[in-house]
Amino acid sequence: MLSLDPLGPDWNCPLGSKDLEDKEGPWGGSSGLPAPDYFSGSWRIDVGLDCKGSPEGAEARAWTAYYYSLLQSCLQQAGLPETQDRSRVPRTGCPGAEVTLCLLGSPSTFLSVLLEGGVQSPGNMLLCLSPAWLTKVPAPGRPGEATLLVSKAVSFHPGGLTFLDDFVPPRLATYFLAGLGPGPGWGREAAQLARDLTCPTGASVELARLLEDRLLTRHLLAQRGGVPVPATLAFTYKPSTLLQGGDTSPGLRLVELSGKEGQETLVKEEVGAFLHSDALGDALQVAIKLSSWCWRGRRALRLHPRAEVGIVADAVLALLEKLEEEESVLVEAVCPPARLPLPGSPHSGPELALRICAVVCRTQGDRPLLSKVVCAVGRGDRPLRHQNSLPRTLEVVLAQCGLGEAAQVSAVRRRVKEAAEAALAAVLALEAGLSAEQRGGRLACTDFLGVDFALTVAGGALTPVALELNSGLCLEACGALEGLWAAPRSGSATEEAVAAAPLVETMLRRSARCLMEGKQLLVIGAGGVSKKFVWEAARDYGLKLHLVESDPNHFASQLVQTFIPFDVTEHRRDEENAQLLAELVRARGLQLDGCFSYWDDCLVLTALLCQELGLPCSPPTAMRLAKQKSRTQLHLLRRRGPPWPAPSLHAVPCCPLENEADVERAVHQVPLPGVMKLEFGAGAVGVRLVENALQCHQHFSQIAHDLQGEADHPGIGLGWGNSMLLMEFIEGTEHDVDLVLFGGRLLAAFVSDNGPTQLPGFTETAACMPTGLAPEQEAQLVQAAFRCCLGCGLLDGVFNVELKLTGAGPRLIEINPRMGGFYLRDWILELYGVDLLLAAAMVACGLQPALPAHPRASGHLVGVTGLASQHLQVLSSTASQEALQNLHERGLLRFNQFTSLEEAQVPGKYEEPYFSVACAGSSPAEARLRLLGLCQGLGIDGPHYPVAHFLSHFK
């Protein structure tokens, strides 16, 4: 198969006799403006494309009109409505306080990104059709950097709705992605706009030049990524420093030339040795081409039979005259197309060339993720090119070629996935070693990559061979395939994954960082060992934290901008303390953007302090209502609607208990068996199943004796007192729902399943995420949690809601009006790429969290908690903290420690989990089996701690 240079229409020529060239469009090539009647459509063209204050010349206006018509044509073919012109009434907004994803490029290339952005962040995905719609302004306090302002754009919304909008004042870009190119048109202007911005950029001309250097990328993929590439002989003149001194890569021979003349002998020797080497395998032809950034869009390609050594050498010598510094002449093997089924199988099909096009995106933690694979097929003796072949799914193409066995197709897809993700990993590793100047800006990096593969046979197996890296071409091909499902048609619809979805999620994630960098936040209560991640994350996000904490020697006091030692444990004085803290904040001159807490004990105090300082937060009345468990249930029981379903459907009958008389009254009002718990408790400490009146009185007396104040068990809410409640025991499976709310709207919800507890206690034992429930049941839990929060007045924040799913639907256990504890933040970040801590910080600053509309889990996690009382022996041997941390760093498990070992050693009946370990898998069953085996090997599983039983809900 021919290498995948985007060849022009004049491909039908005698091999070896003619150059084949490509002429790209105005964003990167030199082709002229199409004729005015190029598009056929009925859309309006008398729309406001001029940008006030930024006049354009006649040619620039013509290009803007062309791209507007191109957008309308793309929308038309996708079955979407025409863009509505709203530019006469400018949009107003909050510059610097809202997500603005800005894209400058061809609508046809980036349509899938634009439409997905309209779904995930409605109204915040903006397409600029002209550089004149954008302005760079020097950034205060950042010499050499600039902010990017958007004055005009096409905004995208759910359902494919688009609007032509003016923005007064201009919107401040929080993410910028541009189509880049070296030729005439707007490529150069886009490159200048993308350089040295204060907002994240998904591409730069500096990085694009590296990716367009085929020799460098071949070397990079083969050496760092272990990705198969065609056998290549490269003659290079004054190579870049990135190629100098590197080890030789398999199948890649690099010849450095001292000059462009007098190289005949060297070239003929090298070409002869290469063409006769085993590295070319079964290849019958070689391709000769120039490689460098400046040859993009007009790459001369010459094809010759492998046997014509002299002609190949002469062709190389002719091209050497054109070389400039850091350019190369490549002689590469043309991968022979695979005959499918494989040789030796019956009914071998025709010799077809197969091109595989993969889009891979950078996700949370700089991990590559394959998002889409499309294919094209053609005759083996003719070149395939982008935009000149119909995109199809891998399964359809392989079936057409005679390979329909599921296991074989799965193996090919797995090899493509591994190679594509390895390619992006190699690129990201290269970029990590570059300076900001070399990358084109402090926040410039490659967020997505297109990888073109040829499918050939190597070692008896179908093998994808990486031919080149690109950006827009593969993305456009994937979008074209997705367009097949957009047009109206009869029959059943097949839901296809959207190639751009992970990219848009990355845009949102990086936008959130951009909005929050440098924000000043006051944190009330430092928490313990389980919250060490807060300080690491704050440094990573560039947050400026100020801390109020009771312990003057807390380790976090050295990790913040300002430390205010203040006793926050006496919650009966929260109103007074809020006023005192507000005075301290003002006296220190702190200019705060927000104030929040993730520590149970400090939530009401935080709400009161925010009220004093005029900072965003849910009302103190709502926090008090959610904090006291019996008040939560009794309040919701009275909320019978409308609207329906009312929160009362999820509430559970209960009685508050202050004394023995209350207990006696409660046992006649609440059906037994019941559950007794502390009103303001946390961590399931003191929670117990009671089956009769005697057990109720005994447990109440025991708690009254053992847990009288904060000193008896710090951190579980005893600063509020030790009153209790009795509630009805609800049969069913237990689940956590972690919600992100802003302005009373639900932005995100994450559901996890809990394993059975060791009754009569309720200490958590195991968990699974994502939930294994059916979608309808999951939706019921999410809506129940959402209704209960709204019913209590919790409108803004990150909340953890514990529920049971019964035969009659979800029932509320309790609301924790803060971010989920234990392992939940870590798991959600790992699986969904969403950081609840950052979301809580954004809400605290009055900013809507930049979250994907429909987060997709990257896998499954199943975990089990451990107790110091049950695992003390193994914690000093096979399951020591050092051993578990080592396994975590090797990626064999996820280890979360909740407290120090000394603090964990409390009487068993009041014990909290000490740690959790979890295993990942492509399915809950796979993760469960891995975890069970690991727990058996580490000694966590045992007769008195039956891990298999705790995991039984996740089969």
ABEGO torsion letter per residue (X at the ends): XBBABBBBABABBBBGABBBBBBBBAAABABBBBBAAABBBABBABBBABBBGBBBBAAAAAAAAAAAAAAAAAAAAAGBBBBBBAAABBBBBBBGABBBBBBBEBAAAAAAAAAAAAAABBGABBBBABAAABBBBBBBGBBGBBBBBBABBBBBBBGGBBBBBBBOBBBBBABBBBBBBABBEAAAAAAAAABGBABBBABBAAAAAAAABAAAAAAAAAAAAGBBBBBBBBBBBGBBAAABGBBBBBGBBBBBBABABGAAAAAAAAAAAAAABAAAEABABBBBBBBEAAABGABBBBBBBAABAAAAAAAAAAAAAABBBGBBBBBBBBBBBBBOBBBGBBGBBBBBBBBBBBBBBBBBGGBBBBABBBBBBBBAABBBBBGABBBBBAAAAAAAAGBABAAAAAAAAAAAAAAAAAAAAAAAAAAAABBAAAAGEAABBBABBBBBBBBBBBGGBBBBBBABBBAAAAAAAAAAAAAAAABBBBEBBBBBBBAAAAAAAAAAAAAAAAAABGBBBBBBEAEBAAAAAAAAAAAAAGBBBBBBBABAABAAAAABABBBBBBAABAAAAAAAAAAAAAAAAAAGBBBABBBBABAAAAAAAAAAAAAAGBBBBBAAAAAAAABAAAAAAAAAABAOOBOBBAAAABBBBBBBABAAAAAAAAAABBOBBBBBBAABBGGBGBBBBABAAAAAAAAAAAAAABABAAABBGAGAAAEABBBBBBBBBEBBBBBBBBBBGGBBABBBBBBBBBBBOABABBABBBOBBABBAAAAAAAAAAAAAAAAAAGBABEBBBBBBBBBAAEBBBABBBBBBBBEAAAAAAAAAAGBBAAAAAAAAAAGBBBBBBABBBBAEBBBBBBBBAAAAAAAAABAABAAAAAAAAAAGABBBBBABBAAAABBBAAABBBABBBBBBBABAAAAAAAAAAAAAAAGABBAABBAAAAAAAAX
